[in-house]
Amino acid sequence: MSEFASPRAVFQRLIDGVTARRPDALPRLYAEDAVVVHPLARPASRLEGREALREHFARLRNLPVEMTARNIVVHQTADPEVIVAEFEYEGRNTETGEAFVVPNIFVLRVRDGRIVESRDYARHHAFEEAFAL
């Protein structure tokens, strides 16, 4: 039995940390050399390393947002390190009242309890519209 958190448990910690707006805890879920790709962002983005992820998640601190994750479905794959997670972020801009829903599919590779690779397919423009980014 492994002493490390399962990919499903790590994913749950990730979305719990995002929705609770705990940006300082989120980078610790990732390996030092993790790679996160956002293929559907305009332009597509690639974050390499925990420090880049720390900067990425730090933006949560300043967003006027209340958010929850809903409709969570986690699919196991033939590779024990990889899961596919489908879910939506549902939220509200607390300054304008603008509501939003962001559908997501994350393909996560978790090794030794840390995310080493992630492809995050999200409807990024829903965030942009809600926050006039």
C-alpha positions as CSV (number, residue, x, y, z in Angstrom):
1,M,0.0,0.0,0.0
2,S,1.4,3.4,-1.0
3,E,1.9,6.1,1.7
4,F,1.2,8.8,-0.9
5,A,-2.1,10.4,-1.6
6,S,-4.0,8.9,-4.6
7,P,-4.5,10.9,-7.8
8,R,-8.2,11.3,-6.9
9,A,-7.3,12.6,-3.4
10,V,-4.7,15.1,-4.8
11,F,-7.3,16.3,-7.4
12,Q,-9.8,16.9,-4.6
13,R,-7.3,18.9,-2.6
14,L,-6.6,21.0,-5.7
15,I,-10.2,22.0,-6.3
16,D,-10.9,22.4,-2.6
17,G,-7.9,24.8,-2.4
18,V,-9.0,26.7,-5.5
19,T,-12.6,27.1,-4.3
20,A,-11.5,28.0,-0.7
21,R,-8.9,30.5,-2.2
22,R,-5.9,29.1,-0.5
23,P,-3.2,30.0,-3.1
24,D,-0.3,29.4,-0.7
25,A,-1.2,25.7,-0.3
26,L,-1.8,24.9,-3.9
27,P,1.8,24.9,-5.3
28,R,2.7,22.2,-2.7
29,L,0.3,19.8,-4.5
30,Y,2.7,19.9,-7.5
31,A,6.1,18.3,-8.1
32,E,9.0,20.8,-8.2
33,D,9.3,20.3,-12.0
34,A,5.6,19.9,-12.8
35,V,4.2,21.0,-16.2
36,V,0.7,22.3,-16.5
37,V,-0.7,23.1,-19.9
38,H,-3.9,25.1,-20.7
39,P,-4.5,24.2,-24.3
40,L,-7.8,26.1,-24.6
41,A,-6.6,29.4,-23.1
42,R,-6.1,32.3,-25.5
43,P,-3.2,32.1,-26.1
44,A,-2.5,28.5,-24.9
45,S,-0.3,28.6,-21.9
46,R,2.3,26.3,-20.3
47,L,3.5,26.6,-16.7
48,E,6.7,24.9,-15.9
49,G,7.8,24.3,-12.3
50,R,6.4,25.0,-8.9
51,E,7.4,28.7,-8.9
52,A,5.5,29.4,-12.0
53,L,2.5,27.7,-10.4
54,R,2.9,29.8,-7.3
55,E,2.7,32.9,-9.4
56,H,-0.3,31.6,-11.3
57,F,-2.3,30.7,-8.1
58,A,-1.3,34.0,-6.4
59,R,-3.8,35.7,-8.7
60,L,-6.6,34.0,-6.7
61,R,-5.8,36.3,-3.7
62,N,-7.0,39.4,-5.5
63,L,-10.0,38.1,-7.4
64,P,-13.4,39.2,-6.0
65,V,-14.9,35.7,-6.2
66,E,-17.0,33.1,-4.5
67,M,-16.7,29.8,-6.1
68,T,-17.6,26.1,-5.7
69,A,-16.9,22.9,-7.7
70,R,-19.9,20.9,-8.8
71,N,-20.8,17.9,-11.0
72,I,-17.4,16.2,-10.2
73,V,-16.8,13.0,-12.0
74,V,-13.3,11.3,-11.8
75,H,-12.4,8.6,-14.3
76,Q,-9.6,6.1,-13.5
77,T,-7.4,5.1,-16.4
78,A,-5.4,2.0,-17.2
79,D,-2.3,4.0,-15.9
80,P,-2.6,4.2,-12.1
81,E,-0.9,7.6,-12.1
82,V,-3.4,9.2,-14.4
83,I,-7.0,10.3,-13.9
84,V,-9.4,12.3,-16.0
85,A,-11.6,14.7,-13.9
86,E,-14.7,16.4,-15.3
87,F,-16.3,19.2,-13.2
88,E,-17.5,22.8,-13.3
89,Y,-16.6,25.8,-11.3
90,E,-19.7,27.8,-10.4
91,G,-19.1,31.2,-9.0
92,R,-19.9,34.8,-8.7
93,N,-17.9,38.0,-9.0
94,T,-18.5,39.6,-5.5
95,E,-18.1,43.1,-6.8
96,T,-20.4,43.0,-9.8
97,G,-22.7,40.0,-8.9
98,E,-21.8,38.5,-12.3
99,A,-22.4,34.7,-12.1
100,F,-20.3,32.3,-14.1
101,V,-19.9,28.6,-14.8
102,V,-16.6,27.2,-16.1
103,P,-16.7,23.6,-17.4
104,N,-13.4,21.8,-17.0
105,I,-11.7,18.6,-17.9
106,F,-8.3,18.0,-16.2
107,V,-6.0,15.1,-17.2
108,L,-3.7,14.7,-14.2
109,R,-0.6,12.6,-13.7
110,V,0.2,12.2,-10.0
111,R,3.4,10.5,-8.9
112,D,4.3,10.1,-5.2
113,G,1.4,12.2,-4.1
114,R,2.3,15.2,-6.3
115,I,1.0,16.4,-9.7
116,V,3.8,16.0,-12.2
117,E,1.8,16.8,-15.3
118,S,-1.6,18.3,-16.0
119,R,-3.6,19.3,-19.1
120,D,-6.4,21.6,-18.0
121,Y,-9.1,22.0,-20.6
122,A,-11.3,24.9,-19.3
123,R,-13.6,27.5,-20.7
124,H,-11.2,30.3,-19.8
125,H,-13.2,33.0,-21.4
126,A,-16.0,32.5,-18.8
127,F,-13.5,33.7,-16.2
128,E,-12.5,36.6,-18.4
129,E,-16.1,37.7,-18.9
130,A,-16.9,37.5,-15.2
131,F,-13.9,39.5,-14.2
132,A,-13.4,41.7,-17.3
133,L,-9.9,40.4,-17.7
